[in-house]
Amino acid sequence: MRVAFFNPMFGKDFTKSARWFARSRGRVQRHPDYLCTAAATVEAAGHGLFFLDAQAKNLSTEDALPDIKGFRPDLIVYQTSTPSIYADIAAARLCRDATGALNVLVGPHVSAEPEDTLRRADGAVDAVAVGEYDYTVRDLADGVPIHDCLGVAWLDGERFAMNPARPYIENLDELPFPAWRHIDIHDYRDAGKLFPFLTLISGRGCPNRCTFCQLPQVMNGRRYRKRSVQSVVAEIERDLELFPDLKEIMFEDDTLTMRPFRDRLVALCEELIRRDWPISWSANARVDLNDLEALKLMKRAGCRMLCVGFESGDQVVLDAVNKGTTIEQMHTFAHSARRAGVRVHGCFMFGGPGETPDTARKTIELASKLPIDTAQFSGVVAYPGTEYYAWAKKNGYLVPGDWRDWVNEDFEQCPTVSFPALSAEAMSRLVDEGLRRFYLRPRQMIRMACNIRSLSDLKAKMHGLKSFISYFRSGKTYRSAAGSPTTRNP
């Protein structure tokens, strides 16, 4: 079978591959790692492959259509997100009219809302792959009928049908490496990463129970399924062969540094030290990584930066989102990382249950006091399929009246909740206040300047600086798409 994987464009510089779907203030564009892994799985099964990340290229579906049509696909797999779902459906309709191919949508949004998606598609989409979709799309390509394929939702006439769930993939080493040869890594930028960089997923699932985090609740589950160190290192080796100018690997796992998996982290670091490759790496981490020796080992192994979810400066709010960490751990971790020489990018958010202007300003104060290198601030995004979304909707706190309202008219992130004690508009002002207070301190400017160690580092920082200035010069900043709370919840 001839299979096309297509990430349709929504808005300029929008990204569907990050954890929160939006045109970021730093104009970050992330690699379609899960989609590329599924594409490689289909290709390894012997099927013809066409892959196009039109979003990363800011290429409209109309402009992409000649190439898709020229491939003559039998099956087209579309990457989707909550804000872009109407545009994704419209792209599927255009492609179906042009090719007659079987249309299948994948991703967190359609996994959380399969029936809603299919009914809104009104015949433009044949099926939705729910959850992990690598083997689901492979089976469809192999000719398994929609009504027999595990993990597929579809419409049987007017009746919504949901096939038995696709089991999680237990041995992730069986999956091929992502089909990176079908992308241009220079299409992907992030001011916090050396350029060019690639993402790497060394395991799926997360045992932590943060109420707002969508991937574990909708896609990958609450149990960490990890790849072997040998598989991870082999992927990096392949990446370096494909892209000789590669500067950094970003481990996108939720759980790479968790204490229960310390032995694997140590083994990975020791193998990276042995290989002595001329690249850096970064990773997601939690503040309960209070292990100075592990941090020092990570630094020796090439770890340059950790992206860390501090989230809130108020313990009550942290507990309300089931973060499972403490303010004390945050200070200990940040100082340990500084001693080890590992940079820290802090992620902070406003909008947890019980949030008030006072608790939000505690978060801004915390960010300014911690010895970290960079920071981002945002409102908590209530994505469908999460406990946080269900809580916000039940209590009438959800702002958007439609899926498109998850971002504003410029496709940028905006508040999705509004509380009696903290409105969406007040949350917007706090995001901008946090950015200004963190970055416009003389000490912070000096720290960031001193952290520039290479031309690649300089290019990344200049990209971020231009995006930061453009964001504030626009005069629009972080604002609501819907404008005010509404009862027209999706």
N, C-alpha and C positions, 0 to 999 in steps of 0.2 A: 504494500500500500504506500501511497505518497502522502506524507504527513507534513503539514505546515504548522509551526509554532509562531504565534503572532502576539506581540504586545502592542495593542493599538495606542496611538497618541490620544491624550485627553486634553491637556493644556500645556503650554510651553514650559519646559523644565519640570513638569509634574513627575513624581516617581511612584510606582506601584510596588517596588521591591524593598523599600524601607519598611520599618515596623509601623510607622504612621504615614498614611498616604496623603501626600500634599506636595506642593511646590515649596520647598523649604526656604527659609530666609537665607541660608548659605548656598542655595542653588545646588544642593547635593543631588547626584544621580547615582543610584546603586545598581549593581549588576543583577540580572534576573537569575539568581543562582538556582532556585528551585525549578524554574522553568527549563533552564539549561540542563539540569540533571535528568528531568523527565525526557527532554529531547534526546539526550545521549542514550537513555534507556530504550527509546523507540528505535534509534539508529542502530544500536547494538543488536536489536532483534531482526535486523536486516531490511528495514524499511527506508525508503527514500526520504530525505529530510530537507526542509526549507525552514530557516529561522530568521526572524526579523524583529528586533527590538525598536519599533518605530518611535516609541516614546523617548528613548535615549537619543535618537537622532532628530527629534522634533519633526517627524515626518507624518503628514496627514494620511489617513486611510485612503483617500482618493489618490494621493501620490504613490502610495505603496501598492495599490491595487494591480497595476500592470505586472509587477514582478510576481505577485501572488498568483495572479491568473496565468501567467506564463509557466509557473511550476506545475499547474494542473493538479492541485491537491485532491485527494479523496477524503481527507480528514483535516480539519483546522482546529487547533487548540488555542484558546484565547486567554491571556492573563487579564485579570479583572481586579477592581478594588471597589470599596463602598462609594466614594464620591464619583467615580468614573463609570459606574455600572450602566447608565443609559448610553453613554458614548461607546462603551464596549459592545453593548447589544446592537447599536446602530452599525458599528464596524462589522459585526457578524452578519447583519442583514445585507450589507453591501457585498461582502465576500460571498455569501451564499448566492445572491443574485448573479454574481459574476462567474462562479465556479460550480455551483451545485453540490459543494462538498458537505460532508457531515460536520456540524458545528458543535463544539464542546467547550464550555467555560470552566475555568479552574481558578482557585484562590480562596482566601479566607472569607470574603464577602458571600460568594455563592455557596460556600460550604455552610455558612451560618444561615443563609436565607435561600435555600434551593427552590422552594415552591414559589416564593415571591418573584425570584429571578425568572423562572420559566414562564410564569403568567405575564410578567411585564414584557418578556421577549416576544410573546404572541406569535409563535411559530418560527422566529428567526434562529432559535437555538434548539438543537435536538436533545441535548443532555447537559447535566452539570456533574462534574466529578467532585465528590465530597471528600474532604480531608486529603491525606497523602495520595497523590494522583499518579505517581510514576508508573506503577503497574496497571493502573486503571486505563490510562491512555495507551499503554503498550497492548493490553488485551483488546481494546477497541480496534487498534491498528491490525492486530492479528486476526480480526474478523469476528470476535465474540459479539453477539447481538446486544444492543443496548439493554433489552429487558432481562438478559442473563448476566450482565457484567457487574461484579461486586463494586460497591462504592459509587454507583450511578443513580442520579435522580432524573426523572423524565415525566412527561405528560402522556398518559394513555387516553387519548381523546381529551376530555375535560377533567379526567381524574388524575390527581398527582400521585405518582408512584415513586417509591424509594426502595431500591434494591438493598439486600443485606450489606452491612458496612464492610469496607475493605480493611482487613487487619493491618496493624502497623507493621512496617518492615523491620524484622528483628535483626537480621544481619545486614547492616548498612554497607559492609565491605562488598556485598554482591552488586551494588549499584555502580555503574560506570562513573568516571569523573565527568563533571559538567562539560557540555559541548561548547567550550569557550572559543574554539576555532571559528565559530560562526558569528562572533561579535568582534567589535573593535574596542579594546579596553580603554582607548583614549576618549571614548564617549562618556566615561564615568569619572566624576570628580567629587571630591570631598575635601574641604579645607583642613580637616583634621587628619587626613591621611597623606602619605607621600604619593606623588604622582609619577607614573600610573600605579594603581593598586588593583588587587583582586580580592573578592570575598571567598571564604572557604568554610564549609559547614562540616565540622568533624563529629557532630552528633545531633540528634533531634530529640525534642521533648524536654520538659523542665519540671522537676518535682516541686518547685515553689508554687505558691498559690496566690500570687498577685491578682487581684480582681480585674484589673484593667488590661492585662496582657493577653492579646488575642491568639497568638500562635499556639501556645500550649492548650488553650481551651477549645480551639476550633480545628487546628490542623495536625499538630504533632503529639498531643497527649502530655500527661503529667509524669511520665517516666523517661529518664534520660537513656537513650539508646546510642551508644558511642561506637565510632569506628576505631579500628586498631591504629596504633601509632604508625605501623608500617604502611597502612593505606593512606594516612594523612601525609606522611613524608613523601610517598610516591606521587601524590597529587601535586605537591609543591614542586617536585622535580619536573613533572610534566609541564606545569605552569611556566617554569623558567625556560624550558625548551620552546614553548609556544611564543613566549614574550620575553626576549632577552633584556629588554629595558625595564622589566618589572622591578618596582622599588619596595612594595609592601604587600603583605597578606593580612587581611582582616578576618579573624575567626568570628563568625556570626553566631556561634552557639550561645544559648542562654547560660550554659552551665559548665563551660570549660574549666573554670577556676574553682569550682565548688569543692569544699573540704572532703566530702566522701570520695571524690575522684582524684585526690591529690597524687596518688601513686602514678596514675596515667599522665597527669600533668608533668610530673617529674621525669617520667620516661620520655615524654615528647620533648621536653627541654633538653635532656641529655642527648637525644638523637639529633636535635637541631644544632647543638654545640659541636657534635662530632662532624656534621656535614659542613658547618662553617660557610653557609651560603651568604652572598653579599646582599642580603635583603633584610629589612626589618619586618616585624609583625606587631599587630595590635589585636585586642580581643575585648569582648564584653566581660564584665566582672561585677561581683557584688561586694559590698563593704564588709561582709563577713569573711573575706580573705585576709584575716589578720595574722599573716604568716610572713614575717620579714625574710626568713631564709628562702621561702618559696619565691617571693618577689625578687630577691637578689639572683636566684637561679634563672628566673624568667628573663631578667635583664641580660644576663650572660648569654642566654639563648637567642637574643635579638629582639626581645619585647621592648618596643618603643613607647607604646601608649595603651592605656586601658580606658574603655568607655564604661562609665559606672553610673548605675541608677541610684543616686542618693534620694531622689524624689522630693522629700519634704523635710523641713526643719522642725516639724512639730510631731512629737511621738504619738499623740492621739490620732492624728491624720495617717501616719505611717501604719499604725495598727489597724485602722479602719479599712485600708486597702490590702491588708494581709501581707505587707512587705516582709515581715519577719526579720527586720533589722532594727538597730537602735542608733540614736544620735551619737552615743559614745563610740560605737563601732565605726561610725563615719570619720570621726577625728583620728582614731587609732589607725585606720586604714590609710587615710590621706597622708598622714605623717610617715607611715611605713613606706608607702610608695615613693614619697619624696626622698627618704633615706636610701632607698634601693636605686634611685635614679630613673624610675619609670614615670612617664608623664600620665596625667589623669585628665580625662574629659568628663565633667560632671553633668548629669542629666537631672533637671529639677522640674517639677510640675506643680500646678495649682488646680484644685478642684476635687480633692479627695473628700469623702463624706465628713461633714463637720468643719470644712474649710471656712475661714473667716478672713477679713483683711489682716487681722493680727497674726493668725497662723501663717498666712501667705508671706507676710513680711519677715517672719522668722526664717522662712526658706531663703529669702534674698539675703538676709544677714548671715546665714550659715554658709551660703555660697561664697560670700565675700571673705569670710574668715578662714575657710579651708585652704590649705596650701595646694591648690589644684591649678592646672594650666589653662584650661578653657571650660566653657559652660554653655549649656543651652537651657532655655526656659520655655514652657508651653503649658497650655491647659490640658488636663486629662482628656483624652479622646474616648468617647463612649462608642466603641465599635460593637456591632451586632454579634451575638454569640458569646459575649463576655458577661460575667456576673455584674460588673460595673454598669454595663448597658441596661441590664434587666432592672437593677436597682434604680438607676436614673429615670428610666421610663415609668416604672411603677410609682415613683414619688412625684412625677410631673416635673422633673428637673431638666428633661431633654429639650434642647433648643431647636434642632433642625426639624423641619416639617416634611422633608423629603431627602432621599439619599444624596442628591446633588448639594444639599446644604451642609454637608460635612466639611466643605471648604468654601472660601468666599469667591467672589467673582474673578479674582486674580489667581484662583486655584491654590491659594495659600491656606495653611492651617488656621482654624478659628475655634472659639469656644463651642463646645457641644453641650455644655450644661450651664444652668444658671440657678443659683440658690437664693433663698430669701436674704441670707446674710452676705452673699457675695454674687453680684450679678455677672452675666457674661461680659458686659462692658467693663466692669471693674476688673475682671480677670484679664481682659485684654490689656488694660493699662498696667497691670502688675507684670505681665510678660515683658513689656517694653521697659518698664522701670528696672526689672531684674537685669536685662541686657545692658542697659546704660550703666547701672551701678557696678556691675561686674567688670565690664570691659573698659570703661572710661576712667579707671583709676590709674594714676601714674605708675604705681607699682606693677599693675597688671600689664600695662603697655611695655614696660621694661622687661618683664618676665617673658612675654611672648617674643619680643625682639631677640632676647638672648637665646631663645630656644631654636632659632633658625640656624641650622647646622649644614645645610646643603642647598644647591640650586633647586632640587625637587621640593624641599621644605619651603623655600621662598616662593615658588610658584603656587603651591597649595595655599599658603597664607595670603598671598596677593589676591587669589581668587575669592577667598573668604572675606577679605577686607572690602573688595569692590562690591560684593553681594551685601555685606553689612551696611555700607554707606548707601547703596541703592535702596535698601529696605527702608531706612529712616528718611531718606530724601523724598520718597514717594508720598510721605505724609499720611499714608493709609494705615500702616503698621498692622498690628495683630487685632483683627476685628471680626465680629460675628457675621456669618453669611445670612442667617435668618433675621438677625436684628433684635429679636426679643423672644422670650419663651412662648411656646405655642402648644396647643393640645393636638395638633395635626401630626402626631408622631407616626413614623413609618410602621 
